């Protein structure tokens, strides 16, 4: 299975440009180990924002429409330069999810960049709800598609639905603790089944690996 057709007429003549970014997983060793030990949880995104411009935050929307705040108050936690994408789980109804995202958008404004629909989510109803709520500016992607790739425990491709410039993005959970050779294999595999254009790759790994992965992508002509 591939995530898209690189020879599609809309992207012909372009190349794949992989853009490594982080998945926020507070409470996990890979995520927490990146930050200074004395740094409070509610300062983590501000710290990340000094070095990165986007982050994927899963586990925010609840089935009952509840909106969690893993880093404390959203307005205080997210710096002005950081763009947040949140996931929409399959068990979240369109009405409840729309109401929750409307509250989050009212708090974050342009800092809330997008929403990614997980496999099984009722995408059509949810997208219609977002448009009805005036949230059509959000980059909507999905539903997520599981893709088999070497060196990963999980690879999900989220195709672009609307409001985005690229064809979609990846969320990857690498297997084990990859070394540079492993990352090269992974970058080549991701690039090989990605549509042409700018493709964010959100990694469930320490944010500290992102510069190295970006360098590998550049050396391979995939950035």
N, C-alpha and C positions, 0 to 999 in steps of 0.2 A: 504493500500500500504506500502511496506517496501522498504528500500533503497538497500537491498542486501540480500543474503542468507548466514547466518553465518555458515552453514554447507557445504559450497562449498569446494571441495577437496583441492583447493589451500590454503585455510585458516583454514582447519580443525586442531584442536589442539591449535589454537591461541585464544586469547581473545580480546575483544574490548578495545582499549586504547584511551579514549577521551582526546583531547589536546585543552583546551580552548584558544582562541586567539581573537583579536579585529578586528572589521570592522571600518575603518576610516570614520567618518561622520562629518567633520569639519562644524561648524555652527549650530550643534544641541546641546541642553543642556547636553545630556548624554555624548557626546564626549568632548565638550569644558569644561564642569564642572570638568573634571578629572585633567586638567592642571592648574598650578598656573596662577592666573588672569593676571599677568604681562608678561607671556611668549608669545613671538611673535608666530604667526601662523607658520612661516617657521622653528621654532624650535620644534614643537610638536612631529614630528617623532623621532628626536634626543632624546628628553626626553623619549618617549615611549621605544626607543631602550635600555635604561638603565635597563629596567625591562622585556622586551619582545623580542622575536626573529623573529616574523612574524606578518604581518598585511595584511588585505584584503582591497584594495582601489577600490571602485566602481566609476563609472562615469568618467573614464579617457578617454575612446575611444569614439569619436564622429562618427556619421553616415558618415560624409564626410572625415573621416580619420584624423580629428583634434585630437591633443593630449593635454589634459588639464593638468595643474600642480596645483592642489588644495593647495599645500604647498609651492609654489614657485619653484625655480630651483630644478629639481629632484636630481641632483648630490649633491647639498648642503644640501637638506632636508633629504635625506635617509642616516642614519649612516651605517657604514660598516657591522655591525652585523645583521642588520634588513633585512629580506627577504619579498619581496612584491609580492602579487598576485593581478592581476587586472581582471576586468570583461570584457567580450566581449558581448555587447548587440546584440539583434536579428537583429537590423536594420543596423549593420555595415557590409558592403561587405567584402569578403575575401581579395581582393587586397588592399583596403584602410586600413583595420585592420592590415594586415601583415606589411605594410609599417610603420604604426604608432608604432607597437610593435618593429620593427627593430630599429627605432630611440630611443625608450625607452631603449631597450637592449644595444644599443651602449653607452648610458649614464650611465646606472646602472650596467652593467656587471652581475656578479653573484647575485647582490642584487635583480634583477628581477627573482623571483623564478617560477612563474606560471601564467597561464591565465585560467579563468573560463568562459565557454560559457553559456550564459543565455538561458532560454527556447526559442526555435524558431530560434536560431542561426544556420547558415549553417556550421555545424561543419566539415564535410568532406572536403569541399573546403578550409576552413580556416586552418585546420591542414595540408593539402597538401601545402598551401601557406607558412606556418611557416617552414615546412621542406625544401621547396625550398629556403627559405631565410636563411637557416642555423641555425634556432632557434629550432631545434628538442630537445635541452636540456631542454626547458621549460616544466614544469609539466602542461599538458593540461587536464582539467576536464570538464565534461558536456556531453550533454546539461543539464542544471539544471532541476530538477524534483521537483515539489511542493508536499510536504508530510504533511498530517494532524497530528499535534502533540498537546497534551494538554499544555496549558499555553503559546502558542506563537501566534503572529499575522501572522507570515510568517515563514515557514521552507522550505529551498531549499537544496536538496541533489545533489551534483556534483560528478558523478562517474568518477573514474580515467580513462583516455584514454591512456596516455603513459608518460614515464619518471618519474613517481612518485613511491614511495615505498609502499604507503598504498592504500586502496580501493577507496578513494575519501575523500570529506569533506562536512561539513554542513555550511550553513549560516542561522542563526536564528535571528529573531526579537522577543524578549520576549514580552508578553502582560503586560502592566502596570509596576509596580515596584516590582519585585519578592522578597519575603523573602526567608530565607534558606529552608523552607519547600517547597516553590514553585520551587526553583532550584533543590531540590532533585527529585521532580516529573518529572521535565524536563530532568534531567540527566538520570534518569531511562528510560524515554520514548525514548530518543535519543539512548541510549545504546541498548535498546531492538530491535531497527529496523536498527542498523548499522551492516555492515559486520565486521568480525574479522580483527584485525590489528590496526595500528595507524591511528586515525581519527581526524584531526583538526576540531574544532567546532568554527567557526568565529561568534562572538556575536555582534549584533547591540545593545550594551549597554555600560555603562561606563567601560573603561579598569580596573577601580578599583574593579570590581566584579570578575575578572578572578581568583585571588588567592582563593577566597572563593569557586568558582565553581570547581576549580581544587581539593581543599580539599575534597569537597563532592564526587567528582568522585573517589578519592583515597579511601575514607572510604567505598565506594560501590564496590571497586575492579574493577573500570572501568577507570583506569588511568595507 
